[in-house]
Amino acid sequence: LSAAIGLDAFGFGRFLNAASRTASVGSAIHLPIFDGGELRAQLKGRYAEFDYAVATYNQTLIGALSGVATQLAQIRASDAQLGDAQAAQQAARDADQLATTQYKAGLTNQLTVLNADVTALNADEAIANLKMNRRDQQIELASALGGGYVDTSADTDHHADAARASASQVNPTVAAR
């Protein structure tokens, strides 16, 4: 039930008259008898929105996991290539030292030494390129993970590079060239 009492008048002068008083009483029943189809359609629409949100979330998650897996696979492949390239670099350095020793002993010409130097420099360049690619892949992995990724092997590589650089400065055959 609903009830209302108040004043209703046209003009301010008639507002306080007894004739301006009003009252009403009535029933306030509202049943969704004719709204049933509309309510079911709204509910189905909400279910469809929910299903779309879940599908979008799943697609985003699959894309992110795929990106992470791809970057990890590329980093592992780069690590394998880096190991092979470091072995080739060491072989090129050994060949360069041998060519220098043979040249100093008069057993070969300077062209052999220069070719060995070029081969060693190419091996050094290949190592630098592989390390740069690996760093780029680590950045992409951090991006795919949403940040917060820290590669602890990079610190180890940096210290190993510093040790190799200081050893090559001490080595007299490398310093003589």
Secondary structure, DSSP 8 states (H G I E B T S, - for coil): -EEEEEE--SSSTTTTSGGGEEEEEE------SS-HHHHHHHHHHHHHHHHHHHHHHHHHHHHHHHHHHHHHHHHHHHHHHHHHHHHHHHHHHHHHHHHHHHHHHTSS-HHHHHHHHHHHHHHHHHHHHHHHHHHHHHHHHHHHHTS----THHHHHHHHHHHHHHHHHH-HHHHH-
